[in-house]
Amino acid sequence: MKAKNFSLNNQEGKKISLKYFKGKWIVVYFYPKDDTPGCTTEAIAFTSLKNDFEKIGVVILGISLDSEDSHCKFIDKHNLEITLLSDPDKKTLKDYGAYGKKMLYGKEVEGVIRSTFLINPEGEIAFSWRNVKAEGHAQEVLSKLKELV
């Protein structure tokens, strides 16, 4: 399945498009909110494994509804070394099925569904995870990539 292209601002206000990375493997992970426990765990884990991802030529992009300013504060506070993109209108989140109804503390709510997609060099979704648990997920993604690359 072809990955939908997107153009979103990163933490520095620079427009980043999926098409810029054609020919590379890409991890696109969607997360609910900057500086919350699960999202912090996930971002720190991706940062700690960044060199391992880069050794096999993989780009990591995190996407949430948060503003560029929020991303900057999150990155500075936790010394993150990954690119975070802002999707305030929810278009990309919805395009990837990462926004909608979910269970939160036993109640159905609408919001960001923690999800991750591996996009191959041809721009196709090679693997995906839905309703991700943050703990250990970055390592799981790296292991899957090592199988595929």
URGIGI-V129106 format. One record per pair of residues at least 24 apart in sequence whose ideal C-beta (glycine too) atoms are under 10 Angstrom apart, sorted by the first residue. I is the first residue (numbers start at 1). GAP is how many residues later the second one is. Records with the same first field share a line. If there is no record, write none. Layout:
# URGIGI-V129106
I = GAP  GAP
This chain:
# URGIGI-V129106
1 = 116  123  124  125  127
2 = 117  120  121  122  123
3 = 25  92  93  114  115  116  117  119  120  121  122  123  125
4 = 87  88  90  91  92  113  119  121
5 = 87  90  118
6 = 55  57  79  81  85  86  87  89  90
7 = 78  85
8 = 53  55  60  75  76  77  78  79  80  81  83  84
9 = 58  59  62  75  76  77  78  79
10 = 51  52  58  61  62  73  74  75  76
11 = 51  55  56  57  58  59  60  61  62  63  64  65  69  71  72  73  74  75
12 = 56  59  60  63  71  72
13 = 55  56  58  59  73
14 = 54  69  71
15 = 70
16 = 43  45  47  67  68  69  70
18 = 41  43  67  74  101  105
19 = 104
20 = 39
21 = 37  38  40  98  100  102
22 = 97  99  100  101
23 = 34  97  98  99  100
24 = 33  34  35  95  96  97
25 = 28  31  32  33  34  93  94  95  96  101  120  123  124
26 = 31  32  33  34  35  91  92  93  94  95  97  100
27 = 26  31  32  33  34  35  55  89  90  91  92  100  111  114  115  117  118
28 = 31  32  33  34  35  57  64  68  70  87  88  89  90  91  97  100
29 = 31  32  33  34  35  53  69  85  86  87  88  89  100  103  105  108  109  112
30 = 31  32  33  34  35  55  57  62  63  66  67  68  69  82  83  84  85  86  87  100  102
31 = 31  32  33  34  35  53  67  81  82  83  84  85  101  103
32 = 32  33  34  66  67  70  72  79  80  81  82  102
33 = 31  32  33  37  41  78  79
34 = 28  30  31  32  33  35  36  37  38  39  40  41  43  44  46  50  52
35 = 31  35  36  38  39  42  43
36 = 28  38  98
37 = 97
38 = 76  94  95  96  97  99
39 = 25  27  35  73  75  95
40 = 34  37  38  40  94
41 = 92  93  94  95  96  97
42 = 40  72  74  90  91  92  93  94  95  96  99
43 = 31  32  35  37  38  39  41  91  95
44 = 34  35  36  37  38  90  94
45 = 89  90  91  92  93  94  95  96  97
46 = 34  35  36  70  91  92  93  95  96
47 = 28  31  32  33  34  35  91
48 = 32  33  90  91
49 = 33  89  90  92  93
50 = 30  31  32  88
51 = 30
52 = 86  87  90  93  94
53 = 29  85  88  89  92
56 = 86  89  90  92  93
57 = 64  88  92
58 = 60  61  83  84  87  88  91
59 = 24  60
60 = 24  56  78  81
61 = 24  56  58
62 = 54
63 = 24  29  30  33  35  49  52
64 = 24  29  34  48  50
65 = 24  25  28  34  46  47
66 = 46
82 = 56
87 = 25
96 = 29  32
97 = 31  33
98 = 30  32  34
102 = 28  29
103 = 28
116 = 24  25  28
117 = 24
118 = 26  27  30  31
120 = 28  29
121 = 28
